[in-house]
Amino acid sequence: MAEISESTELARKDSVDVSDFDPKTMRTTKPGLKRLYLTLSVLFSFLLGLPFLWKSVEIYRSPLPFRDIDALSTQIESNPLQFPCRFQAIFVGFSNLNPSDLHLSILNQIHKLTINSPQCGTCSNNFTLSISVDPDSRIGTIDFSRDDDDVDEALENALAGGSDLGGKVYSVLVVDGVGEMEGVRAVVGKYRHAWILGKGLETEAVTVRVAEIFVKVFVNGGREEGMIHGEFMPVGADGKIVLSFNLLNADPRDWVYDWDFQTMDEILLAPVVEALNPIANISVESQVLYHTPKASFSYWDDKWNSYIFSTKDLPFFVNSNEWHLDTSIAAGGRSKVLQIVVYIPSADESPLLLQLPDGEISRTNSFISPMWGGVIVWNPQDVSNDSESKLPDRHNISRQDLQKIFEIFMGQFRQLFGLKSDSLYVGQSGKSTVLACDRGFSEWELDVLSRQHTCFNLHSSATTLGSLSRLVQSLPRMIIMDEIGKQVKFSLEAAKLAQSNASLGVYDASAVSSRQARSLAEDAFFHPSIMSVSYYSFEHCFAVYSPFFLPVSMHVILAALKEWRRYKQEKRKYLAWQAKQR
């Protein structure tokens, strides 16, 4: 009976417990972690894949020396490049001259002229002056009454190696007791010296003239206001010039002219190309074109017995529709092309002469267009033509005429480089005769061009590298290849070498290094990979990839959150049941 009563009591107790259990708030078993582990593993796998996804769309960027670029720009802007210019004045035939007084007087005049002369903002000249009175017999034995070219060669032999400054010194000799009774004659030679001749020369006037030759001629190249500015020198960004010579036959039905350009290239042009080699890499080409009329009109003038075209018609002379000048493959890229056009008019407008604004006829019958080239109008000597003949007369331009054409071209070429085309310099203290060089440019003129070219190239390379640096830093996803990094590095090294050579007075080497610095900087800035469409912003990247990965990522994250909430809820039910049991 006791056992029956005990079983009845337990059954009653179980019925009470079951009646108190609420399945919405309690559960009798502990919730499992399998579903939660599976959901979280999917989420973690997705998160671990994000770095690999970001790596797959990463833009490669070669490291650039931003600090060195900024240092170069700051150095060029704050510390102008110093070009040492060493002068020596030699006085022959003077008595009772004090070298110290002469030194002070000439130096003061040099500083006055330097202040009044326009200077480049990124370069300057460091002057040193030495005075010699009655030097050794090498100069005293020179006969200054001889031809100027002979005197020039004699002075070169006497002064070469005679200076402790290594020969890179500009000299002016003042010789008293030679020349006419009244008046002063000054000659600037083909090398790095000039001489002043006269009788009874006044010391004060001579010092002014010596200083003017030093500053205005040897330093500034004898430039005058209104001439082509130096920074527009016709040299391409890659340091190359293409001289394109074009012989244009306006109407081949009248006559056809050809030329022996190979002889002109080998004999006349080769020395010029070699002389300008430190400044630019010059290549030469030529072609003969037919049916090339000019675009402007000319009129007959009885006074000159010729057809006339005036300077106001020069902008319309070049016929760009009929003159197909740019045909060279070498003219591609950033090389500068200078067009040298020899125009042969037709019989209907021959002879054709250029009339200057003052009404006179141009002696060279030519004109230039800065940064484009020059045009030479060459009139055939024999304008007769047999109208009964079906074929035009064929001629070759003689060597004498080629020599004349080359002389006109050299005058134009010098003007394109900002130098004077004539052989006379007119200054405030008087006139000076400038001797012409067979190579077209004197040594002191090449020094002027080298200094100017170095200054401009260094400023240009620093500006280009600075622009590249700012561009790269502003676009974090821009592609920067290793080749660009190497070009920037080599450009900086060439710029530093150019600065070092310029400070030492090695003008040729500094011009070559500065040309390389500018060319490499331009190559880096205009590298084809920089123009790639891949350096989009982060916002663009998010907009492109979000339609593919955002739906998946949202479902994975929401599923993980939902599963975590479910597990927390089930665990609370289990804990509630355990508390009820207690």
Summary of the structure (lengths in Angstrom):
residues: 582
radius of gyration: 41.9
end to end distance: 30.9
largest distance: 168.3
contacts: 1718
relative contact order: 0.13
helix: 47%
strand: 19%
